[in-house]
Amino acid sequence: MNKYIMFLIILVISPVIMFKMNGLSLEKKAEVSNQSTEESTLVMEERVLEPVKKSVAITFDDGPSRYTWKVKEIMDKYNVKGTFFMLGCNLSTGYTDTLKSLVNSGYEIGIHGYSHKMLTKLSDTKLDKEINYTKELLSNMTGTDVSLVRPPYGEINNRIKKKYDVPYILWSIDTKDWKLKDANKIYEKVINDVSDGDIILMHETYLSSVTALDMIIPKLQEMGYQIVTVSELANLKNVTLENGVVYHSFK
């Protein structure tokens, strides 16, 4: 009789025990799920720019290229952004997704002419192709208004400045990466010369430059710098970019 009663008791309480165990299991799963969500939120956290912090802009000429995406991956790894000055002759439908991804991720796109010709030696008609046509191509591909211009070789005159309603962006640190083609020397050039408000010139078309970038960024961050786009740097330094004006830095 006692065995029969015990059997009935077990039948009654077993579902209750299983329910509680399942409840604990669900709570644990929810806890893990919440933890994963929090971790994802941290990964996707937006950059916070500090006006009081030292800042520099790293810029890249002559793209898009086979290394454009690698440059983006490196900068994303350190949660920084940069400005890319593109050549019209390098644009193709194959780069549309890359350019859109850059813009959507907070990077900045600028104009470097169509064919890397010295603008000061061109007629007005040829100038329009270098500036206006490239601007149209980039704007159509990215879906944004592209206005910053970096003239090839840094050559510009009053005729060009008055002709186009755009700010002209030069640089204060030339890495000479096109000439050095040595990651360590490019790295040393930046680290030895850098100061607050600098615009750094690099080229995305050399593997040595890409390799150097992965060394430069963490060192600059260690030195207390935040790395931003040209427009972000101007804003941090309370400078309003004006059409027809040439900027070398924001010091």
Long-range contacts (C-beta under 8 A, 24 or more apart in sequence): 47-79, 47-80, 47-81, 47-106, 49-226, 49-228, 49-232, 49-236, 50-226, 51-236, 53-224, 53-225, 53-226, 54-196, 54-223, 54-224, 54-225, 54-226, 55-196, 55-197, 55-225, 55-226, 55-227, 55-228, 55-232, 55-233, 55-236, 55-237, 56-194, 56-196, 56-197, 56-198, 56-199, 56-200, 56-220, 56-225, 56-226, 56-227, 56-228, 56-233, 57-82, 57-83, 57-198, 57-199, 57-200, 57-227, 57-228, 57-229, 57-230, 57-232, 57-233, 58-82, 58-83, 58-200, 58-202, 58-213, 58-216, 58-217, 58-227, 59-83, 59-84, 59-85, 59-110, 59-150, 59-169, 59-171, 59-199, 59-200, 59-201, 59-202, 59-230, 60-84, 60-85, 60-202, 60-203, 60-204, 61-85, 61-112, 61-150, 61-201, 61-202, 61-203, 61-204, 62-87, 62-90, 62-112, 62-116, 62-203, 62-204, 62-205, 63-87, 63-90, 63-204, 63-205, 64-90, 64-91, 64-95, 64-98, 64-99, 64-204, 65-90, 65-204, 65-205, 67-204, 67-205, 67-206, 67-207, 67-209, 67-210, 68-95, 68-98, 68-102, 68-204, 69-98, 70-210, 71-204, 71-210, 71-213, 72-98, 72-101, 72-102, 72-105, 72-107, 74-210, 74-213, 74-214, 74-217, 75-107, 75-213, 75-217, 75-227, 76-105, 78-217, 78-218, 78-221, 78-227, 80-217, 80-221, 80-226, 80-227, 80-228, 81-105, 81-106, 81-107, 81-108, 81-227, 81-228, 81-229, 81-232, 82-107, 82-108, 82-227, 82-229, 83-107, 83-108, 83-109, 83-110, 83-148, 83-169, 83-229, 83-230, 83-231, 84-108, 84-109, 84-110, 84-204, 85-110, 85-111, 85-112, 85-148, 85-150, 85-169, 86-110, 86-111, 86-112, 86-134, 86-138, 87-112, 87-113, 87-114, 87-115, 87-116, 87-134, 88-113, 88-114, 88-115, 88-129, 88-130, 88-133, 88-134, 88-137, 88-138, 89-114, 89-115, 89-116, 91-134, 91-137, 91-138, 91-141, 95-141, 96-141, 99-138, 99-141, 99-142, 100-141, 100-142, 100-143, 102-142, 103-142, 103-143, 103-144, 106-229, 107-229, 108-148, 108-229, 108-230, 108-231, 108-232, 109-138, 109-142, 109-144, 109-146, 110-146, 110-147, 110-148, 110-149, 110-150, 110-169, 110-230, 111-135, 111-138, 111-146, 111-147, 111-148, 111-149, 111-150, 111-166, 112-149, 112-150, 112-152, 113-151, 113-152, 116-152, 117-152, 118-152, 118-153, 118-155, 119-151, 119-152, 119-155, 119-156, 119-160, 120-155, 120-156, 120-157, 120-159, 120-160, 124-163, 127-160, 127-163, 131-164, 131-166, 132-164, 148-230, 148-231, 148-241, 156-246, 161-244, 161-245, 161-246, 162-244, 164-243, 164-244, 165-243, 165-244, 166-243, 166-244, 167-241, 167-242, 167-243, 167-244, 167-245, 167-247, 168-244, 168-245, 168-246, 168-247, 169-199, 169-230, 169-247, 170-199, 170-246, 170-247, 170-248, 171-199, 171-200, 171-201, 171-248, 171-249, 172-197, 172-198, 172-199, 172-200, 172-248, 172-249, 172-251, 173-198, 173-199, 173-200, 173-201, 174-201, 175-200, 175-201, 175-202, 175-209, 175-212, 177-202, 177-203, 177-206, 177-208, 177-209, 177-212, 178-203, 178-206, 180-208, 181-206, 181-208, 182-208, 183-208, 183-209, 183-211, 183-212, 183-215, 184-212, 184-215, 186-212, 186-216, 187-212, 187-215, 187-216, 187-219, 190-216, 190-220, 191-216, 191-219, 191-220, 191-223, 194-220, 194-223, 194-225, 195-251, 196-225, 196-251, 197-233, 197-237, 197-249, 197-250, 197-251, 198-249, 198-251, 199-230, 199-233, 199-247, 199-248, 199-249, 199-250
